[in-house]
Structure formats: C-alpha cells, structure tokens
Amino acid sequence: MTGNSDSAVDPHRIVVTAGHVDHGKSSLVRALTGTDPDRLAEEHRRGLTLELGFAFTEVDGRGLSFVDVPGHARYVHNMLAGVGALDRDSSAVLFVVAADEGWMAQTEEHLRILDLLGASHAVIALTRVDLVEAVRRDEVIASLAARVAGTFLDGARVVPVSSVSGEGLDDLRHALVAIVDDLASPADRGRARLWVDRVFTATGSGTVVTGTLTGGSLTVDDSVEVGPRRRSARVRGLQSNGRDLAAVRPGGRVAIALSGIDRVDVERGDAVIAPGRWWHTATVDASLTVLSDLHHDLSRRGAFTWHVGSRAVPVRIRVLGGEALSPGASGAVRIHSPIALPVLPGDRFVLRESGRDETVAGGVVLDVDPVTRAASARPDDDPVRPVRERGAIAVDDLLLRLGVDAGPPALNEFRVGDWLVSPDERQRIHAHLEQITADPAGVDIATLSEVERAVAESRDDLQMVGNRLRRAGSENPEEQRLLTTFQSAGMTPPDVVDGDRQVVGDLVRSGALVRSEGMTFHPDAIDSAIGVARSLLNAAPEGFTVSTFREATGTTRKFALPLLAELDRRAMTRRRGDQRIAGPRLDG
C-alpha cells in the first residue's frame, strides 16, 4: 500500500472456485489471470493447494476477482473460510470437474456446501479435456446433468477447457462475463463487515487484513472494530485488486491496513465492522437443512463446528420442537457459541460434525437474540415476532438486531413513541395505568417503566403534572388548597410544612408554583413583583436598591431577595453594584 489513493471504483465481481483436489482449479485461475494463486512454497513443492489463493483480471471491461479454494478433504475448513463470507446474490462460482476423473468425493462435498450457502450463479468448467478422447468428454458432460439436478448448478453452462492447450479459455471467459452481468449490485446498507480470511504484516503498512467487503463502504481514516473482542482500530489504507483507494464499496476483495492494532491481535475469522452498527451474539436461532445423504440423524449429541463468514467455532446445538432432524429434513435449531459474533438474520452458515469430519447441514440465521425458552421457541423471519415475544422493545434495539435502519411497515401498528409494544402488553399497561391513576393525586412517574411512560404519554385522557401522572381534568384537592394559599399570600408566602412538601414540589415541577432561592411563590406574586420593578424604574431609571424594592412591595428582606433573584433570572432586572437596573426583557 503506497498511500497514493484513487477515489472509490466499482468493485470487481467475486468468482470463487470449487471442486475436487487436483482437478485443475489453480491452473485454470492462472491461465485466466496470469497470476498463480498458490502463494506458499509448500504448495509449489507438493503441487497441492493448501490455502486460499487470490487473483484478478479484466474481461471485456468487467473486473473479476478469483478466490481459489483448496480441494483436498483435509482442508475443507480453509475452503469454507473462502466461500462463507460471499454475498450469494452478487458473487459467482467457477465449479471445476476434471474430464479424466469425473465426479469425485470433494466435488460432491463442495457442491453441497455451496448449495447450503445459497449460491445461485455458476459456470461448470470441464478441465483437462486435452487428456481424454471426445467420447469420454461427452460421457462426463452427460453424467453431470444427473449429478447437479435439483442443486444451484442445475442448468449451469458446461465449458470444456484445457489450461495446458488453451482450448475453451475464451469460451469460459465469455461464460463468466455472462454470469457476472446477471449478478445483482452489492447492497450498501451502511453496515460494513469484512470477515478476515488472511492477515499479515506489510512494511510501511503495519497490520493488513483481507476479505470480501459486504454491507457497507469503508473510507481511509474510518474507525472500525475488529474481532470478537471488538478492539478499536483505524483504517490506515485501502487496496482492492492492486489499487490503493481512498474508499471502497461493498462487493469486492479488499485489503485493509489497520492502525491501532497489532498483528497478534487479529486472526482469520475475525470481522472488521463499522462500530455501533452490529449486534454481537453468542446464541442464535436458525433454520437448518440436513444433507439428504447423511447416514444418521442430527441431534444435540455430537461435536459440531459452526462455519459462519470466515469463522469456524465449536458450538452446541439444540433441535427446537423435537429431539433430532433426519437426513434431508429441515427444522429450527438453537446454536450456542463460546464467543459473540456480529451476525444478522439472513446470514447463511454451514454445520460440520468434527468427530466424523463431515459436513452435515446448513442454514440461515433467524434470530440473533432469542428470548423464548428453547422448549417453546418457534423462530421465523417475521420481524413482528420479537415484539410479541418480548411484549415491548425499543425501536432502535430491534432495528440493531435486524440489521436495518427502518423497520418494515408491519411494525408501524406496534409503535408507541420510541417503543414497539405488542397488543397484549399494551392492554396490560393500559389496565395498570387505569388502576394507578384512580386516585386524583395520581402516581409518581418515577415508579413507571420507560415503556409504561411512553404508553401513558400516548393517551389523551392522561396528563403529566410535575412528576405526577394523573387523569386529565382531575383536580387534586391538596393542590388546589395550596395554590389558593400561596395565591392569597402574594409576595409573603407561607413556609412549607413537612406534610405539604411533596405536593408543593409537584406544583413547582409543573410550573404552577415558582421556587427561587429556597422560597416558593405563586406566579401572580412574580407578576406583581415585575410590576413594582417597572414602576420603580420608570420613576428612577438609574436603578433601585433592595431596600427600596422591599418598601415598595411591603415585604421583608427574606422575600425581597428571592423575588429579585427571580426577576434577574428572567432578565427583567439586572444587578449593577447595589442597584437593580432594567433588564433586556422588562419591556418585552
């Protein structure tokens, strides 16, 4: 990263490879891009892809970024780190089958994994056609139709190709262009998230992470959070497909130079996210589909690994509404993770069983903050369900959990101020408010919950008087008595006795009485004091003293000083030495 940055450019479309080991995925990427995706010396020594590889090119003006994944069964976890973070609507798959070997074990597992992740756009490359006769080529092509029937590859174009002779490479390029032209534009929801699939230290750049950016844009100098521990960092530099950029849009491969965080504090599976925009959770409810060719039921017994984004984490699961799911069945599960991750409803994942070292199921996150007991939980993607389950939830809290800035219209009927309240909870609160406001004195609003206060404020038949909630139009005899007493007393009010302190306090908070310098007055007394001050200043514009004011009002110094303090506060008078002169609002 040089630091010479261009403005944001449209991201290259992501193309991920898939297929059995040694079927020519890396060779094909090298032939298409001129870049060898195998980065490690051991990969070249063994002739085997062990880690994720990356390359990019342009075809007919379309930018393509390739993520090359290992095909060996031992490195399925690395393959999942490469494909798990992709946006299925804006990414494509280059699915590779070798003509000389045909369909193999990892061909099948990669297909199932991508199907579980919801992949939808693909080209099938029939590689190594230079090693077989035309009859064999046709046989393999014919067999593929049965193999991919009912999967996301059903109907995908098959392109015979050879990385050695170059046969079919142009046809494959055109097929890829046709596929990426059909992809949706990546959505910018203002919630940037990059699942880290590689981390390293670069001279002059410090800690660098790479991954596929989804959900939102990033700009140099943005603040971000990293990893489950949510460490704060700053975007020092951005790069995509070899270009330094000032900003990057979602949908492309991105390298981020981070300042404020050490290399040892970041690992694959961490997420770089926009701060304050993500709900972190260690428990989710999700839909789950079990692979049909599994040879056993799926239950809570077993050692499972949850692959979400580029993260692989050991988890416990519980089937909701039953004890187990049979092969091919779909149902709901609760997943318990030892660490909290930034996931959202709609995020797809794969579940593998560690003991058997096999992919068993995949699904979609439905609820990132389940509150219903597992025995009775029935999760779905209805945004109203969390409101009904909780009774009430703050609007901002629900939107954070849903990962949206504006709730769907279905939520509007539940809105009460800044809260969403279910009909049952609203009915309960209304009944409670009726009960506690039966007394004309009402109830101290401090005893109400925030949602109860919101419901009360939405009612025309209730009113807030000071710190009391009471029924509109109701009169508190104690308040009326005290108001009459203070009004009659004028500018020489009585002392407040202990039994009246709470009611007087309520009247002060409501504005029915005025407190100044520890003394309480009726508003009429303040108005009278203003009239006296105005008369004194008309007679002597140079000002008047406290003594003059005291004599004019017929009060003592005890009351004259608090009255003048209130007039000063209201800018009716202004103190200058021992005098009071006209304030800016006296004639207003």
C-alpha positions in Angstrom: 0.0 0.0 0.0 1.7 3.1 -1.3 -0.6 5.7 0.2 -1.3 7.3 -3.2 -5.0 6.6 -3.3 -7.6 6.9 -6.0 -11.3 7.6 -5.3 -13.6 4.6 -4.9 -14.1 2.5 -8.0 -16.7 -0.2 -8.8 -15.6 -3.4 -7.2 -14.6 -6.4 -9.2 -17.2 -9.3 -9.1 -16.1 -12.2 -6.9 -15.7 -15.6 -8.6 -14.9 -18.5 -6.2 -13.6 -21.8 -7.4 -14.8 -25.2 -6.2 -14.1 -28.8 -6.9 -12.1 -31.9 -6.1 -8.4 -31.8 -5.4 -6.1 -31.9 -8.4 -8.9 -31.1 -10.9 -7.1 -28.0 -12.1 -8.7 -25.1 -10.2 -5.5 -23.2 -9.6 -4.1 -23.9 -13.0 -7.3 -22.6 -14.5 -7.2 -19.4 -12.5 -3.5 -19.0 -13.5 -4.5 -19.4 -17.2 -7.4 -16.9 -16.9 -5.5 -14.2 -15.0 -1.8 -14.7 -15.5 -1.4 -14.9 -11.7 -0.5 -18.0 -9.7 -3.0 -18.2 -6.8 -0.8 -20.7 -4.9 1.3 -18.4 -2.7 3.1 -20.9 -0.4 6.4 -22.6 -1.1 4.9 -25.8 0.3 2.0 -25.6 -2.2 4.5 -25.5 -5.1 6.6 -28.2 -3.6 3.6 -30.6 -3.2 1.7 -29.4 -6.2 -1.3 -29.1 -3.9 -3.4 -26.0 -2.9 -3.4 -25.8 0.9 -4.6 -22.2 1.5 -6.9 -19.7 -0.1 -5.4 -18.0 -3.2 -6.4 -14.8 -4.9 -6.1 -13.4 -8.4 -7.8 -10.8 -10.5 -8.3 -9.8 -14.2 -10.5 -7.9 -16.5 -12.5 -9.5 -19.3 -14.4 -7.3 -21.8 -14.3 -4.4 -19.3 -15.6 -6.5 -16.4 -13.4 -6.9 -13.3 -13.2 -10.4 -11.9 -11.6 -11.3 -8.6 -11.0 -15.0 -8.1 -10.9 -16.7 -4.7 -9.2 -20.1 -5.3 -10.0 -22.7 -2.6 -8.3 -26.0 -1.6 -9.9 -29.1 -2.9 -8.4 -31.7 -0.5 -10.8 -33.1 2.1 -8.3 -32.2 4.8 -8.6 -28.5 4.0 -12.4 -28.1 3.9 -12.2 -25.6 6.7 -10.0 -23.4 4.5 -12.4 -23.8 1.6 -15.3 -22.7 3.9 -13.3 -19.6 5.0 -13.1 -18.6 1.4 -16.8 -19.1 0.4 -18.6 -18.5 3.7 -18.4 -14.7 3.6 -19.6 -14.3 0.0 -22.7 -12.4 -0.9 -24.6 -15.1 -2.8 -26.5 -12.6 -4.9 -23.5 -10.7 -6.2 -20.9 -13.5 -6.4 -20.4 -16.4 -8.9 -18.9 -19.9 -8.7 -16.5 -21.4 -11.1 -17.2 -25.1 -10.5 -14.4 -27.4 -11.7 -14.7 -31.1 -12.8 -11.8 -32.9 -14.4 -12.7 -34.8 -17.6 -10.3 -37.6 -16.9 -11.5 -38.3 -13.4 -15.1 -37.1 -13.4 -17.2 -36.6 -10.3 -15.3 -37.3 -7.0 -15.9 -37.1 -3.3 -14.9 -33.5 -2.8 -16.7 -32.5 -6.0 -19.8 -33.7 -4.1 -19.0 -32.0 -0.8 -18.1 -28.7 -2.4 -21.4 -28.8 -4.3 -23.4 -29.5 -1.1 -21.6 -26.7 0.8 -22.3 -24.1 -1.8 -25.9 -25.3 -2.1 -26.3 -24.9 1.7 -24.8 -21.4 1.4 -27.3 -20.4 -1.2 -25.0 -20.0 -4.2 -27.1 -19.2 -7.3 -24.8 -18.2 -10.2 -22.2 -20.6 -11.7 -20.3 -21.9 -14.7 -19.0 -25.5 -14.8 -15.5 -25.9 -16.2 -14.8 -29.4 -17.5 -11.0 -29.3 -17.2 -8.2 -31.4 -18.6 -10.0 -32.2 -21.8 -6.7 -32.4 -23.5 -6.1 -35.7 -21.6 -9.2 -37.5 -22.9 -10.9 -38.6 -26.1 -14.1 -36.8 -27.3 -16.2 -39.8 -26.3 -15.0 -39.6 -22.7 -15.6 -35.9 -22.7 -19.2 -36.3 -23.8 -19.8 -39.1 -21.3 -18.7 -36.9 -18.4 -20.8 -33.9 -19.6 -23.8 -36.2 -19.9 -23.3 -37.5 -16.4 -23.1 -34.0 -14.9 -26.8 -33.3 -15.6 -27.8 -36.1 -13.2 -25.2 -35.1 -10.6 -26.3 -31.5 -10.3 -30.1 -32.0 -10.7 -32.0 -30.1 -8.1 -28.9 -28.0 -7.0 -27.8 -24.5 -7.8 -25.8 -26.0 -10.7 -28.9 -27.3 -12.4 -28.9 -25.8 -15.8 -25.4 -24.2 -15.5 -23.4 -24.0 -18.7 -20.6 -26.6 -19.1 -17.5 -25.3 -20.8 -14.8 -27.9 -21.8 -11.4 -26.3 -21.3 -7.7 -27.1 -21.0 -5.3 -24.9 -19.1 -2.4 -26.6 -21.0 -3.5 -26.2 -24.6 -5.7 -23.1 -24.1 -8.7 -24.8 -25.5 -12.0 -23.3 -24.4 -10.4 -20.5 -22.3 -12.1 -17.7 -24.4 -15.4 -19.6 -24.2 -15.0 -19.7 -20.4 -14.2 -16.0 -20.2 -17.3 -15.2 -22.1 -19.4 -17.5 -20.0 -18.1 -15.8 -16.8 -18.9 -12.4 -18.2 -22.4 -13.5 -19.0 -22.8 -14.8 -15.4 -21.4 -11.7 -13.7 -23.6 -9.5 -15.9 -26.6 -11.2 -14.4 -25.5 -10.6 -10.8 -27.2 -8.1 -8.5 -25.4 -5.0 -7.4 -24.0 -5.4 -3.9 -26.2 -3.6 -1.4 -24.7 -0.7 0.7 -26.7 -0.8 3.9 -24.3 1.4 5.9 -23.2 -1.7 7.9 -19.7 -2.6 6.6 -18.4 -6.0 7.5 -15.4 -7.8 6.3 -14.8 -11.4 7.5 -11.0 -11.7 7.7 -9.6 -14.6 5.6 -5.9 -13.5 5.7 -3.8 -11.4 8.0 -0.2 -10.3 7.7 2.3 -7.5 8.4 3.4 -5.3 5.5 6.4 -2.9 5.6 5.1 0.6 5.8 1.5 -0.5 6.3 1.6 -2.4 9.6 -1.2 -4.9 10.2 -3.1 -5.8 7.0 -6.3 -7.9 6.7 -8.0 -9.1 3.6 -11.5 -10.4 2.9 -14.7 -9.7 0.9 -16.4 -6.5 2.0 -20.2 -6.6 2.3 -22.9 -4.5 3.8 -21.3 -1.1 3.5 -18.5 1.1 2.3 -15.2 1.9 4.0 -13.1 5.1 3.8 -9.5 5.8 4.8 -9.4 7.1 8.4 -12.7 5.4 9.3 -12.9 4.0 12.8 -13.6 0.2 12.9 -13.9 -2.6 15.4 -12.0 -5.9 15.0 -12.7 -9.4 16.2 -14.9 -10.9 18.9 -13.1 -8.6 21.5 -14.2 -5.6 19.4 -10.8 -3.9 19.5 -10.9 -0.3 18.2 -8.7 0.4 15.1 -8.5 2.9 12.3 -8.4 2.3 8.5 -4.9 3.5 7.6 -5.1 2.4 3.9 -7.3 0.5 1.5 -6.4 -1.6 -1.5 -8.5 -3.6 -4.0 -7.1 -5.6 -6.9 -3.7 -3.9 -6.6 -5.0 -0.3 -6.5 -4.7 2.0 -3.5 -8.1 3.6 -2.9 -9.5 6.3 -0.7 -12.8 4.4 -0.3 -14.1 1.0 -1.2 -17.7 -0.1 -1.9 -19.2 -3.4 -0.8 -18.9 -6.5 -3.0 -15.2 -6.7 -3.8 -12.0 -8.1 -2.4 -10.3 -5.6 -0.1 -7.1 -5.3 1.8 -7.2 -3.0 4.9 -4.2 -1.6 6.6 -5.1 -1.1 10.2 -3.5 1.2 12.7 -4.0 0.9 16.5 -4.0 -2.9 16.5 -1.1 -5.5 16.4 -0.8 -8.4 14.1 -1.1 -10.9 17.0 -4.5 -9.5 18.0 -6.1 -10.4 14.6 -6.8 -13.8 13.2 -8.8 -15.5 10.4 -12.5 -15.5 11.3 -12.4 -12.0 13.0 -14.7 -9.5 11.4 -13.8 -5.8 10.7 -17.0 -3.9 11.2 -18.5 -0.4 11.4 -18.7 0.4 15.1 -22.1 0.7 16.7 -23.9 -0.9 13.7 -23.8 -4.6 14.7 -25.4 -6.8 17.3 -23.0 -9.3 18.7 -24.4 -12.6 19.9 -23.3 -16.0 21.2 -26.8 -17.6 20.8 -28.9 -17.7 17.6 -32.0 -19.4 16.5 -31.8 -20.6 12.9 -33.4 -22.7 10.2 -31.4 -25.8 9.4 -31.4 -28.3 6.5 -29.7 -31.6 7.0 -28.0 -33.2 4.0 -30.1 -35.9 2.4 -27.2 -38.4 2.0 -26.2 -38.2 5.7 -26.3 -41.7 7.3 -27.6 -40.6 10.7 -29.9 -38.2 12.4 -28.7 -34.8 13.6 -29.3 -34.2 17.3 -27.7 -32.3 20.2 -25.3 -35.1 20.6 -22.1 -34.6 18.7 -19.2 -32.2 18.4 -20.2 -29.5 15.9 -18.3 -26.7 14.2 -20.3 -23.7 13.0 -18.8 -22.1 9.9 -20.2 -18.5 9.5 -18.3 -15.9 7.5 -14.7 -17.0 7.7 -15.1 -18.0 11.3 -15.1 -21.7 12.4 -16.2 -22.1 16.0 -17.1 -25.2 18.1 -20.8 -24.9 19.2 -23.6 -26.7 21.0 -26.9 -27.1 19.2 -30.4 -28.0 20.2 -33.2 -29.0 17.8 -36.2 -26.9 18.5 -39.6 -28.6 18.5 -38.1 -32.1 18.6 -35.1 -34.2 19.5 -33.5 -34.7 16.1 -33.6 -34.0 12.4 -33.4 -36.9 10.0 -31.4 -36.8 6.7 -33.0 -34.4 4.2 -35.2 -32.8 6.9 -35.5 -29.1 7.7 -36.2 -27.6 11.1 -35.1 -25.0 13.6 -32.2 -25.2 16.0 -30.6 -23.1 18.7 -26.9 -22.6 18.4 -24.7 -21.7 21.4 -21.3 -20.3 20.6 -18.5 -19.7 23.1 -17.8 -16.3 21.6 -20.1 -13.5 20.5 -20.1 -12.8 16.7 -21.6 -9.9 14.6 -24.2 -11.9 12.7 -27.6 -10.9 11.4 -30.9 -12.6 10.4 -30.3 -13.9 6.9 -26.7 -14.8 7.4 -26.1 -18.3 6.0 -23.8 -20.9 7.5 -22.6 -24.5 7.3 -22.5 -27.0 10.2 -19.9 -29.8 10.3 -19.5 -32.6 12.7 -15.9 -32.6 14.0 -15.9 -36.2 15.2 -16.9 -37.7 11.9 -15.2 -34.9 9.9 -18.1 -34.4 7.7 -20.5 -31.6 6.5 -23.9 -32.4 8.0 -26.1 -29.4 7.4 -26.5 -25.7 6.6 -28.9 -23.0 7.4 -30.0 -19.4 7.8 -29.9 -17.2 11.0 -33.4 -16.2 12.0 -33.0 -14.6 15.5 -29.7 -13.2 16.9 -31.2 -12.5 20.4 -33.7 -15.3 21.3 -35.6 -14.7 24.5 -38.1 -17.6 24.4 -37.1 -20.8 26.1 -35.8 -23.5 23.7 -38.7 -25.8 24.7 -41.3 -23.4 23.2 -39.3 -21.4 20.7 -40.6 -21.3 17.2 -38.3 -18.9 15.3 -39.1 -17.4 11.9 -38.1 -14.4 9.8 -41.2 -12.3 10.8 -39.9 -9.0 12.3 -43.1 -8.8 14.4 -42.3 -12.0 16.3 -39.5 -10.4 18.6 -42.0 -7.8 19.6 -44.7 -10.3 20.5 -42.2 -12.5 22.4 -40.8 -9.6 24.5 -44.0 -7.6 24.9 -42.1 -4.4 24.2 -38.7 -3.4 22.8 -37.2 -0.1 21.9 -37.3 0.6 18.2 -33.6 1.2 17.9 -32.8 -2.0 19.8 -34.9 -4.1 17.4 -33.5 -2.4 14.3 -30.0 -3.1 15.5 -30.9 -6.8 15.9 -32.5 -6.9 12.5 -29.6 -5.0 10.8 -31.8 -2.4 9.2 -32.2 1.4 9.6 -36.0 1.4 9.1 -38.4 -1.2 10.2 -40.8 -2.8 7.8 -44.4 -1.4 7.6 -45.7 -4.3 9.6 -44.1 -2.8 12.7 -45.9 0.6 12.4 -49.0 -0.6 14.2 -46.9 -1.6 17.2 -45.1 1.7 17.6 -45.6 3.9 20.7 -43.2 6.7 20.8 -39.7 5.2 20.7 -41.1 1.7 21.6 -42.7 -1.2 19.9 -45.4 -2.7 22.1 -47.4 -5.9 21.4 -51.2 -5.7 21.7 -51.2 -8.0 24.8 -48.6 -5.9 26.6 -50.3 -2.6 25.6 -53.6 -4.0 27.1 -51.8 -4.9 30.3 -50.2 -1.5 30.6 -53.5 0.3 29.9 -55.2 -1.7 32.7 -52.3 -0.9 35.1 -52.4 2.8 34.3 -56.2 2.9 34.9 -55.6 1.3 38.3 -52.8 3.6 39.5 -54.4 6.8 38.3 -57.8 6.1 40.0 -56.6 8.4 42.9 -56.9 12.1 41.9 -53.4 12.6 43.3 -52.1 10.3 40.5 -48.8 8.5 40.7 -45.2 9.5 40.7 -43.8 8.9 37.2 -40.6 7.6 38.7 -42.4 4.4 39.5 -43.3 3.8 35.8 -41.1 1.9 33.4 -40.0 3.6 30.2 -42.5 1.7 28.1 -45.3 2.5 30.6 -44.4 6.1 30.4 -44.5 6.0 26.6 -47.9 4.4 26.6 -49.2 7.0 29.1 -47.9 9.9 27.0 -49.8 8.5 24.0 -53.1 8.7 25.9 -55.2 11.9 25.7 -57.0 11.1 28.9 -53.8 11.2 31.0 -51.5 14.1 31.7 -48.2 14.7 33.3 -48.3 17.3 36.1 -44.9 17.9 37.5 -43.6 14.5 38.3 -47.2 13.1 38.7 -49.3 11.2 36.2 -53.0 11.7 36.6 -56.2 11.6 34.7 -56.8 14.7 32.5 -59.2 17.2 34.1 -58.9 15.7 37.6 -58.2 18.1 40.4 -56.2 17.2 43.4 -57.8 18.9 46.5 -54.5 19.2 48.2 -53.0 21.0 45.2 -56.0 23.4 45.0 -55.8 24.2 48.7 -52.1 25.0 48.4 -52.5 27.0 45.2 -55.2 29.1 46.9 -53.0 29.6 50.0 -49.9 30.8 48.0 -52.0 33.0 45.7 -53.6 34.7 48.7 -50.3 35.2 50.4 -48.9 37.2 47.4 -45.3 38.2 47.9 -45.1 37.0 51.5 -45.8 33.2 51.1 -46.1 30.8 54.0 -43.4 28.3 55.0 -43.9 24.9 53.5 -44.7 22.3 56.2 -43.4 18.7 56.0 -46.8 17.3 55.1 -47.1 19.6 52.0 -43.5 19.3 50.7 -44.3 16.6 48.1 -47.3 18.3 46.7 -45.6 21.7 46.6 -42.7 20.0 44.8 -45.1 18.6 42.2 -46.6 22.1 41.7 -43.2 23.6 41.3 -42.2 21.0 38.7 -45.4 21.6 36.8 -44.9 25.4 36.8 -48.0 26.0 39.0 -45.7 27.5 41.6 -42.3 29.1 41.3 -39.3 28.4 43.5 -36.5 30.9 43.9 -33.6 30.9 46.4 -35.4 28.3 48.5 -38.7 30.3 48.7 -41.9 29.3 46.9 -44.2 31.9 45.3 -47.4 31.8 43.2 -46.8 33.1 39.7 -49.1 36.0 40.5 -46.6 37.2 43.1 -43.8 37.2 40.5 -46.0 39.2 38.1 -46.7 41.7 40.9 -43.0 42.0 41.6 -42.3 42.7 38.0 -45.0 45.5 38.1 -43.3 47.0 41.1 -39.9 46.9 39.5 -41.2 48.5 36.3 -42.8 51.4 38.4 -39.6 52.0 40.3 -37.5 52.1 37.2 -40.0 54.4 35.5 -39.5 56.8 38.4 -35.8 56.3 38.7 -34.2 54.8 35.6 -30.7 54.9 37.2 -31.9 51.9 39.4 -33.3 51.0 42.8 -31.9 49.2 45.8 -33.2 46.1 47.7 -34.4 48.4 50.4 -36.4 50.5 48.0 -37.9 47.3 46.5 -38.7 45.9 49.9 -40.5 49.0 51.0 -42.5 49.2 47.7 -43.7 45.6 47.9 -44.4 45.7 51.7 -42.3 42.6 52.2 -39.3 41.7 54.3 -35.7 41.2 53.1 -36.4 37.4 53.4 -38.8 37.6 50.5 -37.4 40.6 48.6 -34.1 38.9 47.8 -35.7 35.7 46.3 -38.1 37.8 44.3 -35.3 40.0 42.9 -33.3 36.8 42.1 -36.2 35.5 40.0 -36.5 38.8 38.2 -32.8 38.8 37.4 -33.1 35.2 36.1 -35.9 36.2 33.8 -33.9 39.2 32.6 -36.5 41.7 33.9 -33.8 43.3 36.0 -30.1 43.3 36.1 -27.8 43.9 39.1 -25.2 46.7 38.9 -23.5 47.0 42.2 -26.1 47.7 44.9 -28.7 48.8 42.3 -31.1 46.9 40.1 -31.5 48.4 36.6 -33.8 47.5 33.7 -33.1 44.1 32.1 -33.4 43.4 28.4 -36.8 41.7 28.8 -38.5 44.2 31.1 -40.4 46.0 28.3 -40.7 42.9 26.2 
